[in-house]
Amino acid sequence: MASNTTIEINGTLSNFTFNSTATTSDISVQTTLITIILSMVIFITAVGNILVCVAVCLVRKLRRPCNYLLVSLAVSDLCVAILVMPMAMIYEIKQTWIFGEIACNLWVSFDVLSCTASILNLCMISVDRYNAITKPLDYGVKRTPKRMIIYVFLVWLGAACISLPPLLILGNEHEQEVNGTTTNVCVVCQHIGYQIYATLCSFYIPLAVMILVYYKIFRAARRIVLDEKRAQSHLDAHCYLEISVKNGGGPPENKISSQSPSPANPARVNHRTSSASTNTTVST
């Protein structure tokens, strides 16, 4: 919708036309695109993680202790998709928080809890794989359901220790002044001590552990592959030597020993010699 405005400047009337229709239309298109994209991300994330949980629960071969951490990872990502992302989408579209302080505190706590649990699950999965590769016999016996449930409990306990301080002690940010105007926001606690603690425990330390562990997994897997290739080459050489000996081949010393007379059968050799001399006499 276009609107005409007349402004008097130094005694001169000037007409300005403001086209607000295009601006409103652009904002509406942008909001629609953001809503569609974020809704698709939420839907795919939720459905994918639900399928993982259902598959592990229904398929008997997947109900093993080694998959407990995968289910825990799927549950944490599912919590992100259901409890965090819908409110985050509305917050992104509205550019202001409209749900109140209680909902803000719960939303921030679920956000930190779910994301931290997801990262710690990935870290614990890397440690579990390292033990399974480097100690296959010993760790295979120790990987019991009880032990894996303890691992899952430790993951969620660590995530709770990071997400609960703002909710119970420190508090979150609910208002923010921008150009003299107060805006309702919902931001996690910005206390410098908590930020260092949360950032280190929920991201940098698990990242360092995963990098180190997967590097060790790579080295262990590479050593195993090289040992298998070396053993296979020795086995192939041994099989080739046996086949050559059976077919009359093999090393020269084996051929010489096979052609020389055996001390155990001197009569056979003398008999052949005497036969040859007799044939020579008759022919003459």
C-alpha positions as CSV (number, residue, x, y, z in Angstrom):
1,M,0.0,0.0,0.0
2,A,1.5,3.4,-1.1
3,S,1.0,6.6,0.9
4,N,1.7,10.2,-0.1
5,T,3.2,12.6,2.4
6,T,3.6,16.4,1.9
7,I,6.5,18.1,3.7
8,E,7.2,21.8,3.7
9,I,10.9,22.6,3.4
10,N,12.0,26.3,3.4
11,G,8.6,27.3,2.2
12,T,8.5,24.7,-0.6
13,L,6.0,22.0,-0.6
14,S,7.4,18.7,-1.6
15,N,5.6,15.4,-2.1
16,F,7.2,12.1,-1.1
17,T,5.7,8.7,-1.8
18,F,6.4,5.8,0.6
19,N,5.8,2.4,-0.7
20,S,5.2,0.2,2.4
21,T,3.6,-2.6,0.5
22,A,6.9,-4.0,-0.9
23,T,8.6,-3.9,2.5
24,T,5.7,-5.7,4.2
25,S,5.7,-8.3,1.5
26,D,9.4,-9.0,1.7
27,I,9.1,-9.5,5.5
28,S,6.2,-11.8,5.0
29,V,8.0,-13.9,2.4
30,Q,11.1,-14.1,4.6
31,T,9.1,-15.2,7.7
32,T,7.3,-17.8,5.6
33,L,10.6,-19.3,4.3
34,I,12.1,-19.3,7.8
35,T,9.0,-21.0,9.2
36,I,9.0,-23.7,6.5
37,I,12.7,-24.5,6.7
38,L,12.7,-24.7,10.5
39,S,9.6,-26.8,10.6
40,M,11.1,-29.3,8.2
41,V,14.3,-29.4,10.3
42,I,12.2,-30.1,13.4
43,F,10.1,-32.7,11.7
44,I,13.1,-34.6,10.2
45,T,15.0,-34.5,13.5
46,A,12.1,-35.8,15.5
47,V,11.1,-38.6,13.1
48,G,14.7,-39.7,12.6
49,N,15.5,-40.1,16.3
50,I,12.1,-41.7,17.0
51,L,12.9,-44.3,14.4
52,V,16.3,-45.0,16.0
53,C,14.7,-45.6,19.4
54,V,11.9,-47.8,17.9
55,A,14.4,-49.8,15.9
56,V,16.5,-50.6,18.9
57,C,13.5,-51.5,21.0
58,L,11.8,-53.8,18.4
59,V,14.8,-55.5,16.7
60,R,16.2,-58.1,19.0
61,K,19.7,-58.1,17.4
62,L,20.0,-54.3,18.2
63,R,19.0,-54.7,21.9
64,R,22.6,-55.0,23.0
65,P,24.5,-53.1,25.6
66,C,26.7,-51.4,23.0
67,N,23.6,-49.6,21.6
68,Y,22.5,-48.1,24.9
69,L,24.6,-45.0,24.3
70,L,23.1,-44.6,20.8
71,V,19.6,-44.7,22.3
72,S,20.7,-42.1,24.8
73,L,22.1,-39.9,22.0
74,A,18.8,-40.3,20.1
75,V,16.8,-39.3,23.2
76,S,18.9,-36.2,23.7
77,D,18.4,-35.1,20.1
78,L,14.7,-35.9,20.3
79,C,14.5,-33.6,23.3
80,V,16.1,-30.8,21.3
81,A,13.6,-31.3,18.5
82,I,10.5,-31.4,20.7
83,L,11.3,-29.2,23.7
84,V,13.8,-26.6,22.3
85,M,13.4,-26.1,18.6
86,P,9.7,-25.1,18.4
87,M,10.1,-22.3,20.9
88,A,13.4,-21.3,19.3
89,M,11.6,-21.0,15.9
90,I,8.9,-18.7,17.4
91,Y,11.5,-16.7,19.2
92,E,13.4,-16.3,15.9
93,I,10.3,-15.2,14.0
94,K,8.9,-12.8,16.6
95,Q,12.3,-11.4,17.6
96,T,11.0,-11.1,21.2
97,W,10.2,-13.6,24.0
98,I,6.4,-13.9,24.5
99,F,6.1,-16.9,26.9
100,G,7.1,-15.4,30.2
101,E,10.0,-15.8,32.6
102,I,9.1,-19.3,33.9
103,A,8.9,-20.7,30.4
104,C,12.1,-19.0,29.6
105,N,14.0,-20.6,32.5
106,L,12.6,-24.0,31.6
107,W,13.4,-23.6,27.9
108,V,17.0,-22.5,28.5
109,S,17.5,-25.4,31.0
110,F,16.2,-27.9,28.5
111,D,18.3,-26.4,25.8
112,V,21.5,-26.6,27.7
113,L,20.6,-30.0,29.2
114,S,19.8,-31.6,25.8
115,C,22.7,-30.1,23.8
116,T,25.2,-31.0,26.6
117,A,23.9,-34.5,26.9
118,S,24.2,-35.0,23.1
119,I,27.8,-33.9,23.1
120,L,28.7,-36.0,26.2
121,N,27.0,-39.0,24.6
122,L,29.2,-38.6,21.5
123,C,32.2,-38.4,23.8
124,M,31.2,-41.5,25.8
125,I,30.6,-43.4,22.5
126,S,34.1,-42.6,21.3
127,V,35.6,-44.0,24.6
128,D,33.4,-47.1,24.3
129,R,34.6,-47.7,20.7
130,Y,38.2,-47.2,21.7
131,N,38.0,-49.8,24.5
132,A,36.1,-52.2,22.2
133,I,38.9,-52.0,19.5
134,T,41.9,-52.0,21.7
135,K,40.6,-54.6,24.3
136,P,38.1,-56.7,22.4
137,L,38.2,-59.8,24.6
138,D,38.5,-58.1,28.0
139,Y,36.1,-55.2,27.3
140,G,33.6,-57.5,25.6
141,V,33.1,-59.3,28.9
142,K,32.9,-56.1,30.9
143,R,30.4,-54.4,28.5
144,T,27.4,-55.5,30.5
145,P,23.9,-53.8,30.5
146,K,24.5,-52.6,34.1
147,R,27.8,-50.9,33.1
148,M,26.3,-49.2,30.0
149,I,23.3,-47.9,32.1
150,I,25.9,-46.4,34.5
151,Y,27.6,-44.7,31.5
152,V,24.3,-43.3,30.4
153,F,23.5,-42.1,33.9
154,L,26.9,-40.3,34.2
155,V,26.2,-38.6,30.9
156,W,22.9,-37.1,31.9
157,L,24.2,-36.3,35.4
158,G,27.1,-34.3,33.8
159,A,24.6,-32.5,31.6
160,A,22.4,-31.7,34.6
161,C,25.3,-30.2,36.5
162,I,25.9,-27.8,33.7
163,S,22.2,-26.8,33.0
164,L,20.8,-26.5,36.5
165,P,23.0,-23.6,38.0
166,P,21.2,-20.9,36.0
167,L,17.9,-22.3,36.9
168,L,18.5,-22.7,40.6
169,I,21.2,-20.2,41.6
170,L,22.4,-17.7,39.0
171,G,19.3,-16.9,36.9
172,N,18.9,-16.1,33.2
173,E,18.6,-12.9,31.2
174,H,14.9,-11.8,30.6
175,E,15.2,-8.2,29.5
176,Q,17.6,-6.2,27.4
177,E,17.8,-2.5,26.5
178,V,18.4,-1.6,22.9
179,N,18.6,2.1,22.0
180,G,16.8,3.0,25.2
181,T,14.0,0.5,24.6
182,T,13.5,-2.5,26.8
183,T,12.9,-5.8,25.0
184,N,11.8,-9.1,26.4
185,V,14.5,-11.6,25.7
186,C,15.4,-15.1,26.9
187,V,19.2,-15.7,27.1
188,V,21.1,-18.1,29.3
189,C,23.1,-16.7,32.2
190,Q,25.9,-14.5,31.1
191,H,28.0,-14.6,34.2
192,I,31.6,-14.9,33.2
193,G,32.4,-17.8,35.6
194,Y,29.4,-19.8,34.5
195,Q,30.2,-19.2,30.8
196,I,33.8,-20.5,31.2
197,Y,32.6,-23.5,33.2
198,A,29.8,-24.4,30.8
199,T,31.8,-23.8,27.7
200,L,34.7,-25.9,28.9
201,C,32.7,-28.8,30.3
202,S,30.1,-29.0,27.5
203,F,32.2,-28.4,24.4
204,Y,36.0,-28.0,24.6
205,I,36.9,-30.8,27.0
206,P,34.6,-33.4,25.2
207,L,35.9,-32.2,21.9
208,A,39.6,-32.7,23.0
209,V,38.7,-36.1,24.3
210,M,37.0,-37.2,21.1
211,I,39.9,-36.0,18.9
212,L,42.4,-37.8,21.1
213,V,40.4,-41.0,21.3
214,Y,39.6,-41.2,17.6
215,Y,43.2,-40.6,16.8
216,K,44.1,-43.5,19.0
217,I,41.4,-45.6,17.3
218,F,42.8,-44.7,13.9
219,R,46.3,-45.8,15.0
220,A,45.0,-49.0,16.6
221,A,42.9,-49.9,13.5
222,R,45.9,-49.2,11.2
223,R,48.2,-51.4,13.3
224,I,45.6,-54.2,13.2
225,V,45.3,-53.9,9.4
226,L,49.1,-54.0,8.9
227,D,49.4,-57.0,11.2
228,E,46.7,-58.8,9.2
229,K,48.4,-58.0,5.9
230,R,51.8,-59.2,7.3
231,A,50.2,-62.5,8.6
232,Q,48.4,-63.0,5.3
233,S,51.6,-62.5,3.3
234,H,53.5,-65.1,5.5
235,L,50.6,-67.5,5.1
236,D,50.5,-67.1,1.3
237,A,54.3,-67.7,1.1
238,H,54.0,-70.9,3.3
239,C,51.1,-72.2,1.2
240,Y,53.0,-71.6,-2.0
241,L,56.1,-73.4,-0.7
242,E,54.0,-76.5,0.2
243,I,52.3,-76.6,-3.2
244,S,55.7,-76.3,-4.9
245,V,57.2,-79.1,-3.0
246,K,54.2,-81.4,-3.6
247,N,54.4,-80.6,-7.4
248,G,58.1,-81.4,-7.6
249,G,59.3,-77.9,-7.3
250,G,60.7,-76.1,-4.3
251,P,64.2,-75.1,-3.3
252,P,67.3,-76.7,-5.1
253,E,68.4,-78.5,-2.0
254,N,65.0,-80.3,-1.9
255,K,65.5,-81.4,-5.5
256,I,69.1,-82.7,-4.9
257,S,68.0,-84.6,-1.8
258,S,65.1,-86.2,-3.7
259,Q,67.4,-87.3,-6.6
260,S,70.3,-88.7,-4.4
261,P,70.0,-92.4,-3.4
262,S,68.6,-93.1,0.0
263,P,70.7,-95.1,2.4
264,A,67.7,-97.0,3.5
265,N,67.2,-98.7,0.0
266,P,70.7,-99.7,-1.2
267,A,69.4,-103.0,-2.7
268,R,67.1,-101.2,-5.1
269,V,69.9,-99.1,-6.5
270,N,72.3,-102.1,-6.9
271,H,69.5,-104.0,-8.6
272,R,69.0,-101.3,-11.1
273,T,72.8,-101.1,-11.8
274,S,73.1,-104.9,-12.3
275,S,70.1,-104.9,-14.6
276,A,71.7,-102.2,-16.7
277,S,75.0,-104.1,-17.0
278,T,73.2,-107.3,-18.0
279,N,71.4,-105.6,-20.7
280,T,74.6,-104.1,-22.0
281,T,76.3,-107.6,-22.2
282,V,73.4,-109.2,-24.0
283,S,73.3,-106.5,-26.6
284,T,77.0,-106.9,-27.4
